[in-house]
């Protein structure tokens, strides 16, 4: 579960944030720093499946790093389009868009190994793209764990 790391003034520098930490503005002058522990996101012992990795690796070897990098890029407009379909609550969608734009502007590592560039392109860290095991872990195991976390959040009936 996400935890509150600290509360600080909006004037404090955000460059000191670690991976998996993100600022949440709560007042005109205050913000909370939230952290999602990495052990919440990934526990390989639960999911280790050699069959899925060997299949993934066969496909991975067919592409070079440049092709892989291009295929893992998502434009800002594509992200917004997906949000409009996936998040029915307008306020929730605006909060996600605000967080996305904040990370884009500040280049914070809150979503590591996902990177949001200054132009708004969502991509995967090149060091992860070059390592098939890390990429497989991120796409298969982390994705499953994050989906479980999202599904466990109570949904409001009002949109």
Chimera marker file (.cmm) of the C-alpha trace (Angstrom):
<marker_set name="trace">
<marker id="1" x="0.000" y="0.000" z="0.000" r="1" g="1" b="0" radius="0.5"/>
<marker id="2" x="1.189" y="3.519" z="-0.739" r="1" g="1" b="0" radius="0.5"/>
<marker id="3" x="2.490" y="5.445" z="2.230" r="1" g="1" b="0" radius="0.5"/>
<marker id="4" x="2.994" y="9.073" z="3.133" r="1" g="1" b="0" radius="0.5"/>
<marker id="5" x="6.717" y="9.848" z="3.280" r="1" g="1" b="0" radius="0.5"/>
<marker id="6" x="6.522" y="13.511" z="4.270" r="1" g="1" b="0" radius="0.5"/>
<marker id="7" x="4.561" y="16.742" z="4.032" r="1" g="1" b="0" radius="0.5"/>
<marker id="8" x="6.360" y="19.844" z="2.804" r="1" g="1" b="0" radius="0.5"/>
<marker id="9" x="5.825" y="23.297" z="1.351" r="1" g="1" b="0" radius="0.5"/>
<marker id="10" x="5.259" y="23.675" z="-2.390" r="1" g="1" b="0" radius="0.5"/>
<marker id="11" x="8.373" y="25.846" z="-2.550" r="1" g="1" b="0" radius="0.5"/>
<marker id="12" x="10.665" y="22.938" z="-1.577" r="1" g="1" b="0" radius="0.5"/>
<marker id="13" x="12.706" y="21.366" z="-4.360" r="1" g="1" b="0" radius="0.5"/>
<marker id="14" x="11.380" y="18.096" z="-5.815" r="1" g="1" b="0" radius="0.5"/>
<marker id="15" x="14.694" y="16.910" z="-7.241" r="1" g="1" b="0" radius="0.5"/>
<marker id="16" x="15.366" y="14.944" z="-4.065" r="1" g="1" b="0" radius="0.5"/>
<marker id="17" x="12.517" y="12.506" z="-4.757" r="1" g="1" b="0" radius="0.5"/>
<marker id="18" x="13.460" y="8.845" z="-5.065" r="1" g="1" b="0" radius="0.5"/>
<marker id="19" x="12.055" y="6.254" z="-7.449" r="1" g="1" b="0" radius="0.5"/>
<marker id="20" x="8.405" y="5.415" z="-6.777" r="1" g="1" b="0" radius="0.5"/>
<marker id="21" x="7.845" y="8.748" z="-4.973" r="1" g="1" b="0" radius="0.5"/>
<marker id="22" x="5.508" y="11.433" z="-6.251" r="1" g="1" b="0" radius="0.5"/>
<marker id="23" x="4.244" y="14.772" z="-4.928" r="1" g="1" b="0" radius="0.5"/>
<marker id="24" x="0.534" y="15.291" z="-4.348" r="1" g="1" b="0" radius="0.5"/>
<marker id="25" x="-0.544" y="18.910" z="-3.926" r="1" g="1" b="0" radius="0.5"/>
<marker id="26" x="-3.043" y="19.094" z="-1.063" r="1" g="1" b="0" radius="0.5"/>
<marker id="27" x="-3.291" y="22.827" z="-0.520" r="1" g="1" b="0" radius="0.5"/>
<marker id="28" x="-2.098" y="26.019" z="-2.128" r="1" g="1" b="0" radius="0.5"/>
<marker id="29" x="1.069" y="25.876" z="-0.031" r="1" g="1" b="0" radius="0.5"/>
<marker id="30" x="1.410" y="22.206" z="0.996" r="1" g="1" b="0" radius="0.5"/>
<marker id="31" x="2.138" y="18.927" z="-0.735" r="1" g="1" b="0" radius="0.5"/>
<marker id="32" x="2.458" y="15.335" z="0.414" r="1" g="1" b="0" radius="0.5"/>
<marker id="33" x="5.156" y="13.025" z="-0.862" r="1" g="1" b="0" radius="0.5"/>
<marker id="34" x="3.663" y="9.581" z="-1.508" r="1" g="1" b="0" radius="0.5"/>
<marker id="35" x="5.720" y="6.434" z="-2.049" r="1" g="1" b="0" radius="0.5"/>
<marker id="36" x="4.687" y="3.073" z="-3.433" r="1" g="1" b="0" radius="0.5"/>
<marker id="37" x="7.074" y="0.498" z="-1.933" r="1" g="1" b="0" radius="0.5"/>
<marker id="38" x="8.806" y="-1.546" z="-4.627" r="1" g="1" b="0" radius="0.5"/>
<marker id="39" x="7.995" y="-4.787" z="-2.790" r="1" g="1" b="0" radius="0.5"/>
<marker id="40" x="4.294" y="-3.960" z="-3.303" r="1" g="1" b="0" radius="0.5"/>
<marker id="41" x="4.880" y="-3.750" z="-7.024" r="1" g="1" b="0" radius="0.5"/>
<marker id="42" x="7.054" y="-6.764" z="-7.558" r="1" g="1" b="0" radius="0.5"/>
<marker id="43" x="7.520" y="-10.122" z="-5.914" r="1" g="1" b="0" radius="0.5"/>
<marker id="44" x="9.060" y="-12.533" z="-8.404" r="1" g="1" b="0" radius="0.5"/>
<marker id="45" x="8.668" y="-15.584" z="-6.189" r="1" g="1" b="0" radius="0.5"/>
<marker id="46" x="4.897" y="-15.356" z="-6.663" r="1" g="1" b="0" radius="0.5"/>
<marker id="47" x="4.979" y="-15.212" z="-10.444" r="1" g="1" b="0" radius="0.5"/>
<marker id="48" x="8.089" y="-17.011" z="-11.676" r="1" g="1" b="0" radius="0.5"/>
<marker id="49" x="7.113" y="-18.906" z="-14.813" r="1" g="1" b="0" radius="0.5"/>
<marker id="50" x="9.948" y="-20.052" z="-17.069" r="1" g="1" b="0" radius="0.5"/>
<marker id="51" x="7.601" y="-20.815" z="-19.967" r="1" g="1" b="0" radius="0.5"/>
<marker id="52" x="6.433" y="-17.242" z="-20.342" r="1" g="1" b="0" radius="0.5"/>
<marker id="53" x="10.027" y="-15.974" z="-20.227" r="1" g="1" b="0" radius="0.5"/>
<marker id="54" x="11.270" y="-18.360" z="-22.923" r="1" g="1" b="0" radius="0.5"/>
<marker id="55" x="8.372" y="-17.365" z="-25.214" r="1" g="1" b="0" radius="0.5"/>
<marker id="56" x="9.025" y="-13.697" z="-24.489" r="1" g="1" b="0" radius="0.5"/>
<marker id="57" x="12.770" y="-14.085" z="-25.124" r="1" g="1" b="0" radius="0.5"/>
<marker id="58" x="12.186" y="-15.708" z="-28.529" r="1" g="1" b="0" radius="0.5"/>
<marker id="59" x="10.090" y="-12.731" z="-29.593" r="1" g="1" b="0" radius="0.5"/>
<marker id="60" x="12.495" y="-10.250" z="-27.981" r="1" g="1" b="0" radius="0.5"/>
<marker id="61" x="15.415" y="-11.600" z="-30.029" r="1" g="1" b="0" radius="0.5"/>
<marker id="62" x="13.558" y="-10.868" z="-33.277" r="1" g="1" b="0" radius="0.5"/>
<marker id="63" x="13.729" y="-7.103" z="-32.653" r="1" g="1" b="0" radius="0.5"/>
<marker id="64" x="16.712" y="-4.805" z="-32.311" r="1" g="1" b="0" radius="0.5"/>
<marker id="65" x="16.860" y="-2.232" z="-29.496" r="1" g="1" b="0" radius="0.5"/>
<marker id="66" x="15.797" y="0.655" z="-31.759" r="1" g="1" b="0" radius="0.5"/>
<marker id="67" x="12.702" y="-1.201" z="-32.999" r="1" g="1" b="0" radius="0.5"/>
<marker id="68" x="11.862" y="-2.118" z="-29.433" r="1" g="1" b="0" radius="0.5"/>
<marker id="69" x="12.260" y="1.489" z="-28.259" r="1" g="1" b="0" radius="0.5"/>
<marker id="70" x="9.950" y="2.767" z="-31.004" r="1" g="1" b="0" radius="0.5"/>
<marker id="71" x="7.328" y="0.113" z="-30.257" r="1" g="1" b="0" radius="0.5"/>
<marker id="72" x="7.331" y="1.036" z="-26.550" r="1" g="1" b="0" radius="0.5"/>
<marker id="73" x="6.639" y="4.751" z="-27.087" r="1" g="1" b="0" radius="0.5"/>
<marker id="74" x="3.185" y="6.164" z="-26.422" r="1" g="1" b="0" radius="0.5"/>
<marker id="75" x="2.411" y="9.767" z="-27.373" r="1" g="1" b="0" radius="0.5"/>
<marker id="76" x="0.730" y="12.244" z="-25.052" r="1" g="1" b="0" radius="0.5"/>
<marker id="77" x="-2.428" y="12.219" z="-27.213" r="1" g="1" b="0" radius="0.5"/>
<marker id="78" x="-2.594" y="8.411" z="-27.110" r="1" g="1" b="0" radius="0.5"/>
<marker id="79" x="-2.334" y="8.492" z="-23.307" r="1" g="1" b="0" radius="0.5"/>
<marker id="80" x="-5.148" y="11.063" z="-23.076" r="1" g="1" b="0" radius="0.5"/>
<marker id="81" x="-7.285" y="9.055" z="-25.498" r="1" g="1" b="0" radius="0.5"/>
<marker id="82" x="-6.784" y="5.902" z="-23.440" r="1" g="1" b="0" radius="0.5"/>
<marker id="83" x="-7.601" y="7.768" z="-20.213" r="1" g="1" b="0" radius="0.5"/>
<marker id="84" x="-10.875" y="9.044" z="-21.648" r="1" g="1" b="0" radius="0.5"/>
<marker id="85" x="-11.896" y="5.440" z="-22.375" r="1" g="1" b="0" radius="0.5"/>
<marker id="86" x="-10.502" y="3.761" z="-19.260" r="1" g="1" b="0" radius="0.5"/>
<marker id="87" x="-11.359" y="6.298" z="-16.540" r="1" g="1" b="0" radius="0.5"/>
<marker id="88" x="-15.057" y="7.234" z="-16.561" r="1" g="1" b="0" radius="0.5"/>
<marker id="89" x="-14.831" y="9.666" z="-13.621" r="1" g="1" b="0" radius="0.5"/>
<marker id="90" x="-13.996" y="13.140" z="-14.970" r="1" g="1" b="0" radius="0.5"/>
<marker id="91" x="-12.385" y="14.300" z="-11.712" r="1" g="1" b="0" radius="0.5"/>
<marker id="92" x="-10.240" y="11.156" z="-11.516" r="1" g="1" b="0" radius="0.5"/>
<marker id="93" x="-9.192" y="11.559" z="-15.140" r="1" g="1" b="0" radius="0.5"/>
<marker id="94" x="-8.251" y="15.205" z="-14.544" r="1" g="1" b="0" radius="0.5"/>
<marker id="95" x="-6.177" y="14.169" z="-11.524" r="1" g="1" b="0" radius="0.5"/>
<marker id="96" x="-4.292" y="11.597" z="-13.607" r="1" g="1" b="0" radius="0.5"/>
<marker id="97" x="-3.745" y="14.153" z="-16.388" r="1" g="1" b="0" radius="0.5"/>
<marker id="98" x="-2.474" y="16.686" z="-13.847" r="1" g="1" b="0" radius="0.5"/>
<marker id="99" x="-0.038" y="14.123" z="-12.391" r="1" g="1" b="0" radius="0.5"/>
<marker id="100" x="1.099" y="13.134" z="-15.910" r="1" g="1" b="0" radius="0.5"/>
<marker id="101" x="1.752" y="16.766" z="-16.847" r="1" g="1" b="0" radius="0.5"/>
<marker id="102" x="3.568" y="17.406" z="-13.562" r="1" g="1" b="0" radius="0.5"/>
<marker id="103" x="5.888" y="14.429" z="-14.102" r="1" g="1" b="0" radius="0.5"/>
<marker id="104" x="6.408" y="15.546" z="-17.722" r="1" g="1" b="0" radius="0.5"/>
<marker id="105" x="7.373" y="19.038" z="-16.582" r="1" g="1" b="0" radius="0.5"/>
<marker id="106" x="9.665" y="17.970" z="-13.717" r="1" g="1" b="0" radius="0.5"/>
<marker id="107" x="11.074" y="14.683" z="-15.128" r="1" g="1" b="0" radius="0.5"/>
<marker id="108" x="10.610" y="12.958" z="-11.765" r="1" g="1" b="0" radius="0.5"/>
<marker id="109" x="11.311" y="9.207" z="-11.518" r="1" g="1" b="0" radius="0.5"/>
<marker id="110" x="7.955" y="8.518" z="-9.833" r="1" g="1" b="0" radius="0.5"/>
<marker id="111" x="6.956" y="5.890" z="-12.388" r="1" g="1" b="0" radius="0.5"/>
<marker id="112" x="10.389" y="4.290" z="-12.859" r="1" g="1" b="0" radius="0.5"/>
<marker id="113" x="11.117" y="2.462" z="-15.202" r="1" g="1" b="0" radius="0.5"/>
<marker id="114" x="8.443" y="4.346" z="-17.131" r="1" g="1" b="0" radius="0.5"/>
<marker id="115" x="9.687" y="7.710" z="-18.328" r="1" g="1" b="0" radius="0.5"/>
<marker id="116" x="7.631" y="10.686" z="-19.440" r="1" g="1" b="0" radius="0.5"/>
<marker id="117" x="9.761" y="12.880" z="-21.696" r="1" g="1" b="0" radius="0.5"/>
<marker id="118" x="9.557" y="16.684" z="-21.867" r="1" g="1" b="0" radius="0.5"/>
<marker id="119" x="7.517" y="16.281" z="-25.074" r="1" g="1" b="0" radius="0.5"/>
<marker id="120" x="5.007" y="14.066" z="-23.249" r="1" g="1" b="0" radius="0.5"/>
<marker id="121" x="6.021" y="10.716" z="-24.750" r="1" g="1" b="0" radius="0.5"/>
<marker id="122" x="5.633" y="7.800" z="-22.353" r="1" g="1" b="0" radius="0.5"/>
<marker id="123" x="8.378" y="5.205" z="-22.788" r="1" g="1" b="0" radius="0.5"/>
<marker id="124" x="10.416" y="2.608" z="-20.920" r="1" g="1" b="0" radius="0.5"/>
<marker id="125" x="13.889" y="3.324" z="-19.528" r="1" g="1" b="0" radius="0.5"/>
<marker id="126" x="16.504" y="2.298" z="-22.155" r="1" g="1" b="0" radius="0.5"/>
<marker id="127" x="18.434" y="0.227" z="-19.596" r="1" g="1" b="0" radius="0.5"/>
<marker id="128" x="15.314" y="-1.913" z="-19.099" r="1" g="1" b="0" radius="0.5"/>
<marker id="129" x="14.750" y="-2.235" z="-22.852" r="1" g="1" b="0" radius="0.5"/>
<marker id="130" x="18.266" y="-3.627" z="-23.311" r="1" g="1" b="0" radius="0.5"/>
<marker id="131" x="17.794" y="-6.386" z="-20.726" r="1" g="1" b="0" radius="0.5"/>
<marker id="132" x="15.203" y="-9.012" z="-21.735" r="1" g="1" b="0" radius="0.5"/>
<marker id="133" x="14.792" y="-10.299" z="-18.172" r="1" g="1" b="0" radius="0.5"/>
<marker id="134" x="14.115" y="-6.810" z="-16.770" r="1" g="1" b="0" radius="0.5"/>
<marker id="135" x="11.706" y="-6.015" z="-19.601" r="1" g="1" b="0" radius="0.5"/>
<marker id="136" x="9.865" y="-9.312" z="-19.142" r="1" g="1" b="0" radius="0.5"/>
<marker id="137" x="9.673" y="-8.694" z="-15.400" r="1" g="1" b="0" radius="0.5"/>
<marker id="138" x="8.302" y="-5.206" z="-15.948" r="1" g="1" b="0" radius="0.5"/>
<marker id="139" x="5.728" y="-6.116" z="-18.589" r="1" g="1" b="0" radius="0.5"/>
<marker id="140" x="4.486" y="-9.400" z="-17.166" r="1" g="1" b="0" radius="0.5"/>
<marker id="141" x="4.938" y="-9.319" z="-13.406" r="1" g="1" b="0" radius="0.5"/>
<marker id="142" x="4.718" y="-5.648" z="-12.573" r="1" g="1" b="0" radius="0.5"/>
<marker id="143" x="1.813" y="-5.172" z="-14.937" r="1" g="1" b="0" radius="0.5"/>
<marker id="144" x="-0.097" y="-7.992" z="-13.235" r="1" g="1" b="0" radius="0.5"/>
<marker id="145" x="0.659" y="-6.631" z="-9.773" r="1" g="1" b="0" radius="0.5"/>
<marker id="146" x="-0.353" y="-3.077" z="-10.716" r="1" g="1" b="0" radius="0.5"/>
<marker id="147" x="-3.600" y="-4.374" z="-12.231" r="1" g="1" b="0" radius="0.5"/>
<marker id="148" x="-4.334" y="-6.179" z="-8.954" r="1" g="1" b="0" radius="0.5"/>
<marker id="149" x="-3.715" y="-2.955" z="-7.013" r="1" g="1" b="0" radius="0.5"/>
<marker id="150" x="-5.999" y="-0.986" z="-9.359" r="1" g="1" b="0" radius="0.5"/>
<marker id="151" x="-8.746" y="-3.602" z="-9.176" r="1" g="1" b="0" radius="0.5"/>
<marker id="152" x="-8.641" y="-3.523" z="-5.373" r="1" g="1" b="0" radius="0.5"/>
<marker id="153" x="-9.486" y="0.200" z="-5.285" r="1" g="1" b="0" radius="0.5"/>
<marker id="154" x="-13.189" y="0.683" z="-4.506" r="1" g="1" b="0" radius="0.5"/>
<marker id="155" x="-15.072" y="2.166" z="-7.439" r="1" g="1" b="0" radius="0.5"/>
<marker id="156" x="-17.543" y="4.997" z="-6.939" r="1" g="1" b="0" radius="0.5"/>
<marker id="157" x="-20.911" y="4.525" z="-8.622" r="1" g="1" b="0" radius="0.5"/>
<marker id="158" x="-21.107" y="8.208" z="-9.558" r="1" g="1" b="0" radius="0.5"/>
<marker id="159" x="-19.120" y="9.258" z="-12.635" r="1" g="1" b="0" radius="0.5"/>
<link id1="1" id2="2" r="1" g="1" b="0" radius="0.2"/>
<link id1="2" id2="3" r="1" g="1" b="0" radius="0.2"/>
<link id1="3" id2="4" r="1" g="1" b="0" radius="0.2"/>
<link id1="4" id2="5" r="1" g="1" b="0" radius="0.2"/>
<link id1="5" id2="6" r="1" g="1" b="0" radius="0.2"/>
<link id1="6" id2="7" r="1" g="1" b="0" radius="0.2"/>
<link id1="7" id2="8" r="1" g="1" b="0" radius="0.2"/>
<link id1="8" id2="9" r="1" g="1" b="0" radius="0.2"/>
<link id1="9" id2="10" r="1" g="1" b="0" radius="0.2"/>
<link id1="10" id2="11" r="1" g="1" b="0" radius="0.2"/>
<link id1="11" id2="12" r="1" g="1" b="0" radius="0.2"/>
<link id1="12" id2="13" r="1" g="1" b="0" radius="0.2"/>
<link id1="13" id2="14" r="1" g="1" b="0" radius="0.2"/>
<link id1="14" id2="15" r="1" g="1" b="0" radius="0.2"/>
<link id1="15" id2="16" r="1" g="1" b="0" radius="0.2"/>
<link id1="16" id2="17" r="1" g="1" b="0" radius="0.2"/>
<link id1="17" id2="18" r="1" g="1" b="0" radius="0.2"/>
<link id1="18" id2="19" r="1" g="1" b="0" radius="0.2"/>
<link id1="19" id2="20" r="1" g="1" b="0" radius="0.2"/>
<link id1="20" id2="21" r="1" g="1" b="0" radius="0.2"/>
<link id1="21" id2="22" r="1" g="1" b="0" radius="0.2"/>
<link id1="22" id2="23" r="1" g="1" b="0" radius="0.2"/>
<link id1="23" id2="24" r="1" g="1" b="0" radius="0.2"/>
<link id1="24" id2="25" r="1" g="1" b="0" radius="0.2"/>
<link id1="25" id2="26" r="1" g="1" b="0" radius="0.2"/>
<link id1="26" id2="27" r="1" g="1" b="0" radius="0.2"/>
<link id1="27" id2="28" r="1" g="1" b="0" radius="0.2"/>
<link id1="28" id2="29" r="1" g="1" b="0" radius="0.2"/>
<link id1="29" id2="30" r="1" g="1" b="0" radius="0.2"/>
<link id1="30" id2="31" r="1" g="1" b="0" radius="0.2"/>
<link id1="31" id2="32" r="1" g="1" b="0" radius="0.2"/>
<link id1="32" id2="33" r="1" g="1" b="0" radius="0.2"/>
<link id1="33" id2="34" r="1" g="1" b="0" radius="0.2"/>
<link id1="34" id2="35" r="1" g="1" b="0" radius="0.2"/>
<link id1="35" id2="36" r="1" g="1" b="0" radius="0.2"/>
<link id1="36" id2="37" r="1" g="1" b="0" radius="0.2"/>
<link id1="37" id2="38" r="1" g="1" b="0" radius="0.2"/>
<link id1="38" id2="39" r="1" g="1" b="0" radius="0.2"/>
<link id1="39" id2="40" r="1" g="1" b="0" radius="0.2"/>
<link id1="40" id2="41" r="1" g="1" b="0" radius="0.2"/>
<link id1="41" id2="42" r="1" g="1" b="0" radius="0.2"/>
<link id1="42" id2="43" r="1" g="1" b="0" radius="0.2"/>
<link id1="43" id2="44" r="1" g="1" b="0" radius="0.2"/>
<link id1="44" id2="45" r="1" g="1" b="0" radius="0.2"/>
<link id1="45" id2="46" r="1" g="1" b="0" radius="0.2"/>
<link id1="46" id2="47" r="1" g="1" b="0" radius="0.2"/>
<link id1="47" id2="48" r="1" g="1" b="0" radius="0.2"/>
<link id1="48" id2="49" r="1" g="1" b="0" radius="0.2"/>
<link id1="49" id2="50" r="1" g="1" b="0" radius="0.2"/>
<link id1="50" id2="51" r="1" g="1" b="0" radius="0.2"/>
<link id1="51" id2="52" r="1" g="1" b="0" radius="0.2"/>
<link id1="52" id2="53" r="1" g="1" b="0" radius="0.2"/>
<link id1="53" id2="54" r="1" g="1" b="0" radius="0.2"/>
<link id1="54" id2="55" r="1" g="1" b="0" radius="0.2"/>
<link id1="55" id2="56" r="1" g="1" b="0" radius="0.2"/>
<link id1="56" id2="57" r="1" g="1" b="0" radius="0.2"/>
<link id1="57" id2="58" r="1" g="1" b="0" radius="0.2"/>
<link id1="58" id2="59" r="1" g="1" b="0" radius="0.2"/>
<link id1="59" id2="60" r="1" g="1" b="0" radius="0.2"/>
<link id1="60" id2="61" r="1" g="1" b="0" radius="0.2"/>
<link id1="61" id2="62" r="1" g="1" b="0" radius="0.2"/>
<link id1="62" id2="63" r="1" g="1" b="0" radius="0.2"/>
<link id1="63" id2="64" r="1" g="1" b="0" radius="0.2"/>
<link id1="64" id2="65" r="1" g="1" b="0" radius="0.2"/>
<link id1="65" id2="66" r="1" g="1" b="0" radius="0.2"/>
<link id1="66" id2="67" r="1" g="1" b="0" radius="0.2"/>
<link id1="67" id2="68" r="1" g="1" b="0" radius="0.2"/>
<link id1="68" id2="69" r="1" g="1" b="0" radius="0.2"/>
<link id1="69" id2="70" r="1" g="1" b="0" radius="0.2"/>
<link id1="70" id2="71" r="1" g="1" b="0" radius="0.2"/>
<link id1="71" id2="72" r="1" g="1" b="0" radius="0.2"/>
<link id1="72" id2="73" r="1" g="1" b="0" radius="0.2"/>
<link id1="73" id2="74" r="1" g="1" b="0" radius="0.2"/>
<link id1="74" id2="75" r="1" g="1" b="0" radius="0.2"/>
<link id1="75" id2="76" r="1" g="1" b="0" radius="0.2"/>
<link id1="76" id2="77" r="1" g="1" b="0" radius="0.2"/>
<link id1="77" id2="78" r="1" g="1" b="0" radius="0.2"/>
<link id1="78" id2="79" r="1" g="1" b="0" radius="0.2"/>
<link id1="79" id2="80" r="1" g="1" b="0" radius="0.2"/>
<link id1="80" id2="81" r="1" g="1" b="0" radius="0.2"/>
<link id1="81" id2="82" r="1" g="1" b="0" radius="0.2"/>
<link id1="82" id2="83" r="1" g="1" b="0" radius="0.2"/>
<link id1="83" id2="84" r="1" g="1" b="0" radius="0.2"/>
<link id1="84" id2="85" r="1" g="1" b="0" radius="0.2"/>
<link id1="85" id2="86" r="1" g="1" b="0" radius="0.2"/>
<link id1="86" id2="87" r="1" g="1" b="0" radius="0.2"/>
<link id1="87" id2="88" r="1" g="1" b="0" radius="0.2"/>
<link id1="88" id2="89" r="1" g="1" b="0" radius="0.2"/>
<link id1="89" id2="90" r="1" g="1" b="0" radius="0.2"/>
<link id1="90" id2="91" r="1" g="1" b="0" radius="0.2"/>
<link id1="91" id2="92" r="1" g="1" b="0" radius="0.2"/>
<link id1="92" id2="93" r="1" g="1" b="0" radius="0.2"/>
<link id1="93" id2="94" r="1" g="1" b="0" radius="0.2"/>
<link id1="94" id2="95" r="1" g="1" b="0" radius="0.2"/>
<link id1="95" id2="96" r="1" g="1" b="0" radius="0.2"/>
<link id1="96" id2="97" r="1" g="1" b="0" radius="0.2"/>
<link id1="97" id2="98" r="1" g="1" b="0" radius="0.2"/>
<link id1="98" id2="99" r="1" g="1" b="0" radius="0.2"/>
<link id1="99" id2="100" r="1" g="1" b="0" radius="0.2"/>
<link id1="100" id2="101" r="1" g="1" b="0" radius="0.2"/>
<link id1="101" id2="102" r="1" g="1" b="0" radius="0.2"/>
<link id1="102" id2="103" r="1" g="1" b="0" radius="0.2"/>
<link id1="103" id2="104" r="1" g="1" b="0" radius="0.2"/>
<link id1="104" id2="105" r="1" g="1" b="0" radius="0.2"/>
<link id1="105" id2="106" r="1" g="1" b="0" radius="0.2"/>
<link id1="106" id2="107" r="1" g="1" b="0" radius="0.2"/>
<link id1="107" id2="108" r="1" g="1" b="0" radius="0.2"/>
<link id1="108" id2="109" r="1" g="1" b="0" radius="0.2"/>
<link id1="109" id2="110" r="1" g="1" b="0" radius="0.2"/>
<link id1="110" id2="111" r="1" g="1" b="0" radius="0.2"/>
<link id1="111" id2="112" r="1" g="1" b="0" radius="0.2"/>
<link id1="112" id2="113" r="1" g="1" b="0" radius="0.2"/>
<link id1="113" id2="114" r="1" g="1" b="0" radius="0.2"/>
<link id1="114" id2="115" r="1" g="1" b="0" radius="0.2"/>
<link id1="115" id2="116" r="1" g="1" b="0" radius="0.2"/>
<link id1="116" id2="117" r="1" g="1" b="0" radius="0.2"/>
<link id1="117" id2="118" r="1" g="1" b="0" radius="0.2"/>
<link id1="118" id2="119" r="1" g="1" b="0" radius="0.2"/>
<link id1="119" id2="120" r="1" g="1" b="0" radius="0.2"/>
<link id1="120" id2="121" r="1" g="1" b="0" radius="0.2"/>
<link id1="121" id2="122" r="1" g="1" b="0" radius="0.2"/>
<link id1="122" id2="123" r="1" g="1" b="0" radius="0.2"/>
<link id1="123" id2="124" r="1" g="1" b="0" radius="0.2"/>
<link id1="124" id2="125" r="1" g="1" b="0" radius="0.2"/>
<link id1="125" id2="126" r="1" g="1" b="0" radius="0.2"/>
<link id1="126" id2="127" r="1" g="1" b="0" radius="0.2"/>
<link id1="127" id2="128" r="1" g="1" b="0" radius="0.2"/>
<link id1="128" id2="129" r="1" g="1" b="0" radius="0.2"/>
<link id1="129" id2="130" r="1" g="1" b="0" radius="0.2"/>
<link id1="130" id2="131" r="1" g="1" b="0" radius="0.2"/>
<link id1="131" id2="132" r="1" g="1" b="0" radius="0.2"/>
<link id1="132" id2="133" r="1" g="1" b="0" radius="0.2"/>
<link id1="133" id2="134" r="1" g="1" b="0" radius="0.2"/>
<link id1="134" id2="135" r="1" g="1" b="0" radius="0.2"/>
<link id1="135" id2="136" r="1" g="1" b="0" radius="0.2"/>
<link id1="136" id2="137" r="1" g="1" b="0" radius="0.2"/>
<link id1="137" id2="138" r="1" g="1" b="0" radius="0.2"/>
<link id1="138" id2="139" r="1" g="1" b="0" radius="0.2"/>
<link id1="139" id2="140" r="1" g="1" b="0" radius="0.2"/>
<link id1="140" id2="141" r="1" g="1" b="0" radius="0.2"/>
<link id1="141" id2="142" r="1" g="1" b="0" radius="0.2"/>
<link id1="142" id2="143" r="1" g="1" b="0" radius="0.2"/>
<link id1="143" id2="144" r="1" g="1" b="0" radius="0.2"/>
<link id1="144" id2="145" r="1" g="1" b="0" radius="0.2"/>
<link id1="145" id2="146" r="1" g="1" b="0" radius="0.2"/>
<link id1="146" id2="147" r="1" g="1" b="0" radius="0.2"/>
<link id1="147" id2="148" r="1" g="1" b="0" radius="0.2"/>
<link id1="148" id2="149" r="1" g="1" b="0" radius="0.2"/>
<link id1="149" id2="150" r="1" g="1" b="0" radius="0.2"/>
<link id1="150" id2="151" r="1" g="1" b="0" radius="0.2"/>
<link id1="151" id2="152" r="1" g="1" b="0" radius="0.2"/>
<link id1="152" id2="153" r="1" g="1" b="0" radius="0.2"/>
<link id1="153" id2="154" r="1" g="1" b="0" radius="0.2"/>
<link id1="154" id2="155" r="1" g="1" b="0" radius="0.2"/>
<link id1="155" id2="156" r="1" g="1" b="0" radius="0.2"/>
<link id1="156" id2="157" r="1" g="1" b="0" radius="0.2"/>
<link id1="157" id2="158" r="1" g="1" b="0" radius="0.2"/>
<link id1="158" id2="159" r="1" g="1" b="0" radius="0.2"/>
</marker_set>
